[in-house]
Amino acid sequence: MTAAADTMTVTPQDAEKYEEKEFGFWLYLMSDAIIFACLFATYLVMVGNAAGGPTGKELFSLERAAAETALLLFSSTTFGVAAVALSQGDRSKVLLWLAITFALGAGFIFLEFGEFAGMIAEGAGPDRSGFLSAFFTLVGTHGLHVSVGLLWILVMIGQVVFKGLTAPVASRLMRLGLFWHFLDIIWVVIFSVVYLPGLL
């Protein structure tokens, strides 16, 4: 075991504290899942209310949606590799794979922002119809979560650099992993419920 891995050794009391924090984070994720469930339900109710305006078939690009999906799924894989490096106590690889995860996530946000900007420029903003209002709210809420995740990754890169792979840092990284994988699952549902049916 490396010296870096030794810093992650915890007492039983500390282990219990970290388990409590992880449980609390699971409760947060469940509440977030309820929010997304409500947004999905709203979208499914409003998807047919285009008010004579453009529909998903006219607005959505399968190539862009597929690229966004690929970026986010690859970022989930790279975060998994970072987690493996964390378990091995390899700080340099943790930093490398966190940086790659950040780059992939930033690419996703760049594509999504471009999609939103293009739709608004064509007069298909969230105020155009109930369908577009529900679309922007659902997809935008997910994008906001990814943006928060990107900020969290930057914070964790800073903590790994300055604090090393200590037990508290490792605990925070594991919770970040839960959050990031949760966002990937939500996006797969968005791709399946919003983009694919909208293009068919």
Secondary structure as GFF3:
##gff-version 3
##sequence-region A 1 200
A	DSSP	alpha_helix	3	6	.	.	.	ID=ss1
A	DSSP	alpha_helix	12	46	.	.	.	ID=ss2
A	DSSP	alpha_helix	56	59	.	.	.	ID=ss3
A	DSSP	alpha_helix	62	87	.	.	.	ID=ss4
A	DSSP	alpha_helix	91	121	.	.	.	ID=ss5
A	DSSP	alpha_helix	130	163	.	.	.	ID=ss6
A	DSSP	alpha_helix	167	190	.	.	.	ID=ss7
A	DSSP	pi_helix	191	195	.	.	.	ID=ss8
A	DSSP	alpha_helix	196	199	.	.	.	ID=ss9
###
